[in-house]
Amino acid sequence: MSVMRFFLLLLLPVCFVLPASRADNCRESSKNMTDVRKCAVRDLLWGWLNVTNKTAVRAEKVMQNATALRDRADKVKVEAQMSLDAAKDVLSRLGKTNYEKIDTVVQTVKMLESVIVEVNASRIKAERAKNNAKESMDAAINGYSDILRAAKVIAGPRETEKIHICYDNALHEIGMITVGDGGCPEEVLVSKNLTKVVDKLDVMGNLSEWKSEMLESLNSTYVKITTNKSTCHWTFNNDKEKFQHMKETINSAADKLWDALKEFDAADLTLQEAQRNVTNAGDEVEVVKTTMHSRFKQNGVALCAMLGWRVKLGTQLTATVGRLGDTERHTASRVKNATDLLANAIETNEVVQSVAGAISQLLKSGPLPSAAKLFASGDISSANENAKRFKDAATLSAQSATTAKESTTELEVQMETIRKSSNV
């Protein structure tokens, strides 16, 4: 359509001037539908349709972005929960030995729990942004109804089926307003003024300012067309509610869109911060896990060495136990021999003492030669001395065998203790 309008402008006289006169209710427009009048109101409707459609498209884009943001929040929440579970698992395995690492992981756990709360808040904001954007889009789309009805009236009666209210149908109805060659002078083309403002919608940060400028432009273009008898049309002049409804539509759509954008920006900032925190927390947990694995590996090497030592110790213990059994049997034999020897020594000493007593009685009973007395006396002393040494030697041997047995028993106790402590 814009190409056609540009082509028609090339055919216009350079000095085409519209008469400026007060339109009032513009009653004559129904009987005097000139090309200039039709061109003016058609271009005004084009401008309105462009404004409502641009707002609806922008709102729909925000709604789509808010939906994507909400889905991204769900994904970040899953990542945060996984990191939180991993951090808690690491914390449970750290025990109470590494206080520095424990403190780091505890702080990470708290931060991740806070992140999940923030992500939930971000998701709620994204949902509100989506709802506000939908209301903005619906409000803008409602403007198509007034535009479509006005276009049908201006285009003239014709047989048509019931028309679904949408942008394409409204645009089609506006296109049905036919204008002859040379019927669109530059002065009546007000849509370009509206287009200048509506194009700012994608670049202006503050939609309140855009809304004010847009409403002002709508009002000025409406006044310009409806107050001139050459361009006015009774469907606008007699039914000012159409214009009022159009302004309310743009006002409501802009407000809801502004609310949606604010909610979206807040949700996006919150989610970006949450994503950074999740990433940092994951890195912290990974560092601690790597450190733990390194220590586990070192402990594993030490454990393997200890198990090897235990196997070697078990072999040595087995050999020692075997030797200890031989020693124990030898010691038991020595103890028995020493006991028998001591018994013999005691018995021999008793015999010697008995013989010595008999000899003493014999010496006392009658006279004997001096040599016999000396010999008898010497034999008794020697026998007593030999019997005493034999008894002492037997006693010492018995004590030695007993000590050896006690030592063997003590060693067995120690070996059993070592076996139990080593689980060999």
DOFI-360310 format. One record per residue: x, y, z of N, C-alpha, C, O in turn; residue in one letter. Coordinates in steps of 0.1 Angstrom, whole numbers, plus 5000, padded with zeros to 4 digits. Each point is the difference from the previous one (the first is absolute). Example, Ala and Ser with C-alpha at 12.3 -4.5 7.8 and 13.67 -1.06 7.14 Angstrom:
513249435078499150125000500950125000501050005007a 498650114986500950115000499250115008500550115001s 
END
This chain:
500849885000499250125000500850135000499750094993m 501549905014500850125001500650034986500250124997s 500149784995500650024987498950074991500350094993v 498549865008498950064992499850155004499850094991m 500249945022499950145004501150094995499850114996r 501449835004501150084995499950024985500450114996f 499149794997499850024986498950114997500250084990f 498849925018498950104998500550145002499650104994l 501349915016500650135003500750064988500050124998l 500649804994500850054989499050064989500550084992l 498349895009499050054990499450135004499250064993l 501049985020499350125006500650124995501250014998l 498150105000500650134997500850055012499749965012p 501350114985500950045011499450105009500349995012v 498850094984499450105008498649975004499150095002c 500549785000498749965004499750045014500849975010f 498150114992499750065014498649965003499150024992v 500749935020498649975005499450125006500750075007l 498049954991499350115007499949965014499549895004p 500750205005499949985014498750075005499950125001a 499149805003498850055005499549915011500449885001s 498850175008499549935012499149884996499150024991r 501149865014499349894995498749975009499049964994a 501150085019498949975009499649854999500949915002d 497850054995499649865000500349944986499849874999n 500650204992500449954987498849924993500349894996c 498550175004498949924995500049984985499649904995r 501150204998500049994986500949894995499949964988e 500949985021501049904995499349874995500649944991s 498250035014499449884995499550014985499949904993s 499950235003499550024986501250054991499950004988k 501250035019501150064992501349935003500950055006n 499149824990501249925003501150024989500149924991m 500650195011501050034990501249915003500249945010t 500750054979501249925002500950065011500649925007d 499450214994500850065011499549965014500849965009v 497950044992499449965013500349855003500549975011r 499349954979500249865002501549975003500349925008k 500650154985501449985002500450045014500849945006c 498750174999500350065013499649905011500849965009a 497949994990499549915011500749874999500349935010v 499950024977500749874998501450015007500549915006r 500350204991501350015006500050015015500949955007d 498050124998499950015015499849865006500649965010l 498549964983499849865005501349924999500349925008l 500450104981501349934999500950035011500749925006w 499450214998500850045011499549945013500949955008g 497850054994499549935013500449855000500449955010w 499349994978500349865000501549975002500449905007l 500550194988501449985002500450025015500849925005n 498550175001500350025015499649885008500749955008v 498050014990499549895008500849874997500349925009t 500050064978500749884996501550005006500549895005n 500150224994501450015005500049975015500949935005k 498150125002499949985015499749855002500649945009t 498550004983499749865002501249914997500349915008a 500450134982501249914996501150015011500649905004v 499650235001501050015011499549935012500949935007r 497950074996499549935012500149854998500449935010a 499350034978500149854998501549965001500349895005e 500650194991501449975001500449995015500849915004k 498850195003500349995015499449885006500649945009v 498250024987499349885005500849884997500249915009m 500350084979500949894996501350005008500449895005q 500250224997501250015007499849975015500849935006n 498050114999499749975014499849855002500449945010a 499050004980499849855001501349934999500349915008t 500650144983501349945000500850025012500849915005a 499050215001500750035013499549915011500849955009l 497950024991499449915010500649864999500449945010r 499750024977500649864998501450005004500549905005d 500250214992501550005004500150005015500949945006r 498250135001500050005015499849855005500649965010a 498549974983499849865004501349924999500449925008d 500350104981501349934997501050045010500749915005k 499450224998501050055010499749945014500949965008v 497850024995499649955013500449855001500549965010k 499449974979500449864999501649995003500449925007v 500350174986501550005001500350045015500949945006e 498450154999500350055014499749885010500849985009a 498149954989499749895008501049885000500449945010q 500150044977501049904998501350045007500749915007m 499750214992501250055007499850005015501049975007s 497850064998499749995014500249865005500649985011l 498849934982500149865004501549955000500449935009d 500350114981501449975000500850065011500949935006a 498850194997500750075011499749935014500949995008a 497849974994499649945012500749865001500449965011k 499749974978500749875000501550025003500549925008d 500150184987501450035003500250035015500949965006v 498150124999500150045014499949885009500649995010l 498549924986499849885009501349915000500349935009s 500450074980501249924999501350075005501049935003r 498950204999501250075006500249965014501150005005l 497849975002500249975015500350125007499550114997g 501349885014500450115008501550025000500550055010k 500149924980501550015000500550124993501050065005t 498449984984500550124993499150125002499050014992n 501250075018499150115004500050104989498950064998y 502249974995500050104990499149964988499250084996e 500949805000499249954989498549995004499150034992k 500749935020498649995005499350145000498950014996i 501850095008499550135000499750054986498950064998d 501949914993499850034986498749944994499250064994t 500749815009498849934995498850045007498950014993v 501150025020498950055007499550134994498850024998v 502150074999499650134994499449974986499150074996q 501549844997499449964986498649955002499150044992t 500749885017498649945002499050115003498950014995v 501550095014499150115004499850084987498850054998k 502249984995499950084988499049944989499250064994m 501049805004499149934991498650005005499150014991l 500749985021498650005006499450144997498850014997e 502050095005499550144997499850024985499050064996s 501849884995499850014986498749934996499350064991v 500449835014498749944997498850095003499050004993i 501150075018498950095004500050114990498950044996v 502350015000500050114990499549964986499350074993e 501049805004499549954987498549995000499350034990v 500249935021498549995001499450144999498950014993n 501750095013499550134999500150054985499150074995a 502049904999500250044986498949934991499550074991s 500249815012499049934992498650075002499350014990r 500450035022498750075003500050134992499050034994i 502150045006500150134993499849974985499350084993k 501349825002499949974985498649964997499550044989a 499849895020498649974998499150125000499150024991e 501250085018499250125000500350084987499150064995r 502249945001500350074987499349944989499550084991a 500449795008499349944989498550045001499450034989k 500049975023498650035001499750144996499050034993n 501950075011499850144997500250024985499350084994n 501649855000500350014986498849954992499650054990a 499849845015498849954993498850105001499350024990k 500550045021499050105002500250124991499150054994e 502249985004500450114991499749964986499450084992s 500949805004499849964986498549994998499550044989m 499749915021498649994998499350144999499150024992d 501450075016499550144999500250064986499250064995a 502049925000500450054987499149944989499650064991a 500349815010499249924990498550055000499450004990i 500150045022498750055001499850124992498950034995n 502250045003499950124991499749974986499550094992g 500849795004499749964986498550014997499650034988y 499649955022498549994998499550144995499350014990s 501150105017499650134996500550044986499350054992d 501949915005500750034987499249934989499750054990i 500049825013499449924989498650054997499650014989l 499650025022498650054998500050134992499250024991r 501850075013500150134993500349984986499550074991a 501549845006500449984986498849944992499950044988a 499349875017498849954993499050114997499550004989k 500350095020499150114998500550094989499250034991v 502050005009500650104990500149934987499850064989i 500549815010500249934988498649984993500049994987a 498950025020498749994994499449865002500849905002g 497950094997499349875002500449904989500150034988p 500049855016500249894991499749875008500049995012r 499749904980499749885007501349935004500849974992e 499350005021501249935005499549915011499050025006t 501849884996499849905011500550075013500650105000e 499049845011500450055013501550005001500749904997k 499950215006501550025000500649975014499550065010i 501549864990500749985013500950125002500750054991h 499350005021500750135004501549965002500349935009i 500550114982501549985001500750114991499350074992c 502049935009500750104993499949994985499750104993y 500449785002499949984985498750044994499950064990d 499049915017498750044996499750155000499450064991n 501150005020499950145001500850074989499550104994a 501749855003500850064989499349984987500050094991l 499349795007499349984988498950094998499850054989h 499449985022498950094999500550144997499350074992e 501749975014500650144997500450004985499750104993i 500849805002500449994986498850014990500150034989g 498749935016498850014992499550144998499150034992m 501550075015499750144998500850044988501250035001i 498149984987500750034988500150154998499150085003t 502049964991500350144998500550014985500949934996v 498550174997500450024986501450064999500650055010g 499949954978501450064997500050145004499050084997d 502049975010500250135004499150045012499950125003g 499549795003499150035011500650015014499350015010g 502049974991500750005013501150115000501249974998c 498450155005501150115002500849975012499549945010p 501750114990500949995012499450055013500249945010e 499050164989499550075012499149915008499950015013e 499549894981499049925007500649875006499449935007v 501950044989500649885005500650025014501250035001l 498049945009500450025014500649885006500650015011v 499349884982500549875006501550015003500649935008s 500150154983501450005001500450065014501149975006k 498150134999500350065013499849895011500850005010n 498249924989499849895010501149904999500549945010l 500050034977501149904998501350045007500749925006t 499650214993501250055006500049975015501049975006k 497850055001500049975014499949865003500749955009v 498549974984499949865003501349924998500349915006v 500650144985501349944997500950015012501049935002d 498750175007500850025012499749905011500849995010k 498249934988499649905010501149905003500149965011l 500750014979501049905002501350055005500949935004d 499250214997501350065004499950085013501050025007v 497850024996499850095012500049915012499349905001m 501550145009500049925012498850025009499649915007g 499950214993498950035009498750014992499850094992n 499349815010498850004992499050105004499150034993l 501150035019499150105004500150134991499150064996s 502249975001500250114991499549974986499550084993e 500749795003499549964986498550015000499550054990w 499949915020498550015000499550145000499150034992k 501550065015499650145000500250064986499150074995s 502049904998500350054987499049944990499550064991e 500249815011499149934991498650055001499450034989m 500149995023498750065001499950144995498950044994l 502150045008500050134994500050004985499350084994e 501449835000500049994985498749954995499550044990s 499949865017498649954996499050125001499250014991l 500950075019499150115002500250104989499050054994n 502249995003500350104990499649964986499450074992s 500849805004499749954987498449994999499550034989t 499949935022498549994999499450134999499150024991y 501450085016499550144999500250054986499150074994v 502049915000500350054987499149954989499650074991k 500049805010499149944990498650045003499250034990i 500349965022498650025003499550145001498850034999t 502150075002499650145000500150064987499750124999t 500649814990500150064987498949944992499949884999n 499350204995498849964992500449914988499349924995k 502050105000500449934988500449855004500149924991s 500350065022500549875003499249935011500249885002t 498950195004499249935011499049904995499749994988c 499949935021499049894997499149995012500450005011h 498349984986499050005010500249885010499650015012w 501049884983500249895010501050035011499949945010t 500950164988500950055010499450125008500150005012f 499450094980499550135006498749975008499950075011n 499249844985498849985007500249895011499249995009n 501849934990500249895009501450025006500949924996d 499250175013501450035005500449895010501250005005k 497949914998500349895009501149914994500849945007e 499250054980501049924993501450055003500949925003k 499250214996501450065003500349995015501149965003f 497950065005500249995014500449865004500949985008q 498449924986500349865003501449974994500849925007h 499650144982501349974995501150065009501049935003m 498850195003501050055009500049925013501149975005k 497849984999500049925012500749864998500749955008e 499150004980500649884996501550015000500749925006t 499850194988501550025000500550035014501149955004i 498150135004500550035013500149875009501049985007n 497949944992500049875008501149914995500749945008s 499550044979501049914994501450055004500849925004a 499450214996501350055003500349985015501149975004a 497950055005500249995014500349855003501049975008d 498349944987500249865002501349954995500749925005k 499750144983501349964994501150065009501049935001l 498950195004501050055009500149925012501249985005w 497749985001500149915012500749874997500849955007d 498850004981500749874996501550014998500749925004a 499750194990501450024998500850025013501149955002l 498350125008500650025013500149865007501049975006k 497949964994500149865006501049914993500749935007e 499350084980501049924992501450045004500849915002f 499550224998501450045003500449965014501149955002d 498050065007500349965014500349855001500949965006a 498249974987500249855000501349964993500649915005a 499750164984501249964993501250035008501049925000d 499150205007501150035008500249905011501149955003l 497850025004500049905011500549874995500849935007t 498750024982500449874994501550004996500749905002l 499850214992501450014996500949985012501049935000q 498650145011500850005012500049855006501049955005e 497849994995499849875005500949904991500649915006a 499450114981500849914992501550015003500749905000q 499750235002501550015004500349945013501049935002r 498050085007500349945014500049854999500849935006n 498350014986500049864998501349954994500549905004v 500050174986501249964993501250015010500849915001t 499250205007501150015010499949905010501049945005n 497850035000499849895010500549874995500649925007a 499050054980500449874994501549994999500649905003g 500150214994501550005000500649985014500949925001d 498550145009500549985014499849865004500949945005e 498050004992499749865004501049914992500549905006v 499750134982500949924992501450005005500749905000e 499850225005501350015005500249915013500949935002v 498050085006500149925013499949854996500749925007v 498550044984499949864996501449954994500449895003k 500250204989501349964995501049985011500849915000t 499250185010500949995011499749875008500949935004t 497850044998499649885007500549884993500549905006m 499350104981500449884992501549985000500549895001h 500350224999501449995001500449945014500949925000s 498550125010500349955013499549855002500749925006r 498250054988499649865000501049924993500249885004f 500350174985501049924992501249985008500649895001k 499950225006501249985009499749905011500849925003q 498050095003499749915011499949854994500349915007n 499250084981500049874994501349944998500249885002g 500850204994501449954998500549965014500649895001v 499150195009500549975014499349875005500649925006a 498150074990499349885005500549874993500249905007l 500250114980500649894993501349965007500349885001c 500550225002501349975007499849935013500749915004a 498350145004499749945013499549864998500449915008m 498750074982499649864998501149914996500149885005l 500950174987501149924997500949975012500549895002g 499650215007500749985013499349905008500649915007w 498150094993499249905008500249864995500149915008r 499950084979500349874994501349945004500249895004v 500850204995501449965004500049975015500749905004k 498750185004500049985014499349865003500449935009l 498550054984499349875002500949884997499949905008g 500950114982500949894996501049985011500349895005t 500250235000501049995011499449955013500749925007q 498150124996499349955012499849854999500249925010l 499450034978499849864998501249925003500049895006t 501250164988501249935002500450015015500549905006a 499350215000500450025014499149915009500549945010t 498250044987499149925007500549854999500049935010v 500550034978500549874999501249975009500249905006g 500750204993501249995009499750005014500649935009r 498450154995499650015014499449875004500249965012l 499149974980499449875003501249905003499949935010g 501150074982501249915003500650045013500349915008d 499950224994500650055012499249955012500549965011t 498150064988499249965011500149855003500049965012e 500049964978500149865002501449965007500149925009r 501050154986501349985006500050055014500649935009h 498850184994500050055013499249915010500449985011t 498549974984499249915008500849875004499949955011a 500950004979500949895003501050035010500349925009s 500350204990501050055009499450015014500749965010r 498150094991499450025013499849865007500249985011v 499349924980499849875006501349945005500149945011k 501050074980501349955004500550065013500549945009n 499350194991500550085012499349965012500549995011a 498249984988499249965011500449865005500149975012t 500149944978500549875004501450005007500349945010d 500550154984501450015006499950065014500849955009l 498450144993499950065013499449905010500549995012l 498649924984499549905009501149905003500149955012a 500750014978501149915003501050065009500549935009n 499850204989500950075009499550005014500849985010a 497950044992499550015013500149865007500349985011i 499349924981500149865005501449965003500349945010e 500750104981501449965003500550075012500749945008t 498950184994500450085012499449935013500750005010n 498149954989499449945011500849875003500349975012e 500149954977500849885003501350035006500549945009v 500250174985501350045006499950035014500849965008v 498150124996499850045013499849885009500449995012q 498949914983499749885008501349925002500249955011s 500650034979501349935001500950075010500749945008v 499350204990500950085008499649985015500950005009a 497849994994499549985014500549865005500349995012g 499649914979500449875005501550005003500449945010a 500450124981501450005002500450075013500849965008i 498450154995500350085012499749915012500750015010s 498349914990499649915011501149905002500349965011q 500249994977501049895001501350065006500649935008l 499850194989501250065006499850025015501050005007l 497850024997499850035014499849875008500150005012k 499749894981499749875008501349935005499849935010s 501450094985501149935004501350054994500050094991g 501149865015501350054994500349954987499749884997p 500850214993500449964987501450064997500450095007l 500249854984501450064997499850144995499050044995p 502150045008500050144996499850024986499350094995s 501349824997499950024985498649974996499550074991a 499849845015498649974996499150115004499150034993a 501250035019499250115004500250124990499050074996k 502249955000500350124991499349974986499450094995l 500749795001499449964987498550025000499450054991f 500049905020498650005002499550155000499050034994a 501750055014499750145001500150074987499150084997s 502049894995500250074987498949964990499550084993g 500149795007499049954991498650075003499350034991d 500449985021498750065004500050144995499050054994i 502150035009500050144995499950014985499350094995s 501449824999500050014985498749964994499550064991s 499949845016498649964995499050115002499250034992a 500950035020499050115003500250124990499050054994n 502349985003500350114991499549974986499450084993e 500849795002499649964987498550004999499450044990n 500049915020498550005000499450145000499050024993a 501750075014499550145000500250064986499150074995k 502149914999500250064986499049944990499550074992r 500249805010499149944990498650055002499250034991f 500450005022498750055002499950154995499050044994k 502150035009500050144995499950014985499350084994d 501549834999500050004985498649964995499550064990a 499949845017498649964995499050115002499250034992a 500950045020499150115003500250114989499050064995t 502349985002500250104990499549964986499450094993l 500849795004499549954987498450014999499550034990s 499949935022498550015000499650154999499050024993a 501750075014499650144999500250054986499250084995q 501949884998500350044987498949954990499650084991s 500049805011499049944991498650075002499350034990a 500450005023498850085003500050144994499050044994t 502150035007500250134994499850004985499350084994t 501349815000499849994985498649984996499550054990a 499849875018498649974997499250135002499150034991k 501150055019499350125002500350104989499150074995e 502149935000500450094989499249964987499550084993s 500549795005499349954988498550035001499450044990t 500049955022498650035001499750154998499150034993t 501850055012499950154998500150034986499350094994e 501649854999500250024986498849964991499650074991l 499849825014498849964993498950105001499350034991e 500550035022499050105002500350124991499150054994v 502249995005500350124991499749974986499650094992q 500749795003499849964986498550004997499650054990m 499649915019498550004998499550145000499150034992e 501550065016499650145000500350064986499250074995t 502049905001500450064986499149944989499750084991i 500049805010499149934990498750075000499450034989r 500049995022498750075001500050144995499150044993k 501950045011500150144996500250014985499650104994s 501149805000500350014986498949934992500150004987s 499049935019498949924993500649904990499549984989n 501749965015500649904991499649875003500449904994v 
END
